[in-house]
């Protein structure tokens, strides 16, 4: 299982998990199953989706990426919409599954992630000009 170094493990100040620590060698990877996002979802849930998309965009951009240690539960909220399989056939229960961001759909669903001067969901310091 590929570990995505530098990817946030969770949304700060919450229990919303973005990555897993180790592969499940007994049962294998948890299957990614598309979950419906209803309009009445709670604000923290929506913020977690937005922050996860921001992290995916910052880490991978438009490039194809391997599922690796990304949490299946969190990916399930985006799969089939903003995150799509990058291979055919696609194995939803594989750590090696290749995915990519559907940028057009992601910009519609999460405009705040792609906006000029987008919010920093993870509290990283801005690059300062020391000259």
C-alpha atoms as one frame of an Amber mdcrd trajectory, in Angstrom:
protein
   0.000   0.000   0.000   1.377   3.360  -1.030   1.469   5.942   1.737   0.875
   9.460   0.485   3.468  11.449   2.397   2.392  14.963   3.269  -1.311  14.193
   2.902  -3.279  15.297   5.988  -4.412  12.391   8.141  -7.638  14.085   9.248
  -9.515  17.367   9.291  -7.933  19.409  12.110 -10.061  19.604  15.231 -12.349
  16.743  14.176 -12.457  12.963  13.963 -12.958  13.000  10.186 -10.236  10.636
   8.968  -8.554  11.124   5.553  -5.928   8.359   5.625  -5.374   4.976   7.231
  -2.208   3.951   9.024  -1.710   0.440   7.701  -3.121  -1.995   5.186  -5.644
  -4.593   6.312  -3.703  -7.753   5.421  -6.388 -10.179   6.639  -9.449  -8.836
   4.849  -7.900  -6.588   2.212  -8.805  -3.035   1.337 -12.233  -1.708   2.242
 -14.394  -1.372  -0.830 -15.141   2.135  -2.069 -18.912   2.444  -2.544 -20.594
   5.584  -3.868 -22.497   7.376  -1.100 -25.215   9.903  -1.829 -24.717  13.417
  -0.484 -28.098  14.798   0.471 -28.741  18.525   0.848 -29.528  18.167   4.556
 -26.053  16.874   5.495 -24.573  18.535   8.540 -22.127  21.397   8.122 -19.135
  19.478   9.592 -19.713  16.653   7.092 -19.778  19.107   4.179 -16.652  20.847
   5.475 -14.865  17.484   5.697 -15.749  16.745   2.051 -14.487  20.165   1.003
 -11.258  19.839   2.980 -10.648  16.347   1.589 -11.122  17.629  -1.962  -8.752
  20.516  -1.202  -6.147  18.039   0.048  -6.569  15.823  -3.033  -6.233  18.836
  -5.326  -3.152  20.135  -3.489  -1.477  16.712  -3.474  -2.367  15.366  -6.925
  -3.887  18.100  -9.085  -5.005  16.684 -12.431  -2.621  13.709 -12.229  -3.717
  10.099 -11.858  -3.077   8.818  -8.335  -3.103   5.505  -6.519  -5.658   4.981
  -3.752  -2.974   3.805  -1.344  -3.666   4.838   2.233  -6.571   7.176   1.431
  -9.610   6.361   3.563 -12.284   4.381   1.691 -15.089   5.982   3.678 -14.006
   9.503   2.788 -13.394   8.571  -0.866 -16.873   7.039  -1.006 -18.431  10.501
  -0.601 -16.664  11.690  -3.783 -16.360   8.585  -5.968 -18.269   8.600  -9.226
 -18.624  12.363  -9.153 -15.558  14.462  -8.321 -13.180  11.485  -8.099 -13.411
   8.899 -10.868 -11.603   5.663 -11.726  -8.626   6.165 -14.035  -8.516   2.564
 -15.240 -10.870   0.026 -16.742 -11.671  -2.379 -15.192 -11.526  -0.687 -11.831
 -11.163  -2.633  -8.583 -12.986  -0.733  -5.822 -11.373  -2.960  -3.175  -7.716
  -2.483  -4.101  -5.062  -0.271  -2.558  -3.485  -0.066  -6.035  -6.649   1.292
  -7.720  -5.922   4.325  -9.903  -8.096   7.405  -9.516  -8.199  10.965 -10.820
 -10.086  14.154 -10.052 -12.785  15.124 -12.542 -11.812  18.787 -12.434 -14.958
  20.090 -14.147 -17.318  18.405 -11.704 -15.079  19.194  -8.725 -15.099  22.921
  -9.590 -18.902  22.889  -9.679 -19.263  20.936  -6.413 -16.441  22.630  -4.494
 -15.896  26.106  -6.007 -14.243  27.335  -2.790 -11.381  24.848  -3.284 -10.531
  26.174  -6.745 -11.193  29.888  -6.127  -8.400  32.447  -6.235  -6.996  32.716
  -2.697  -8.799  29.550  -1.555  -9.126  28.877   2.174  -6.324  26.908   3.805
  -8.175  24.076   5.543  -5.074  22.725   7.237  -3.502  25.801   8.789  -0.294
  25.651   6.753   1.695  28.841   6.930   1.685  30.990   3.819   4.964  31.205
   1.932   6.468  34.500   2.994   8.856  36.596   0.984  11.956  36.954   3.133
  13.766  39.354   0.798
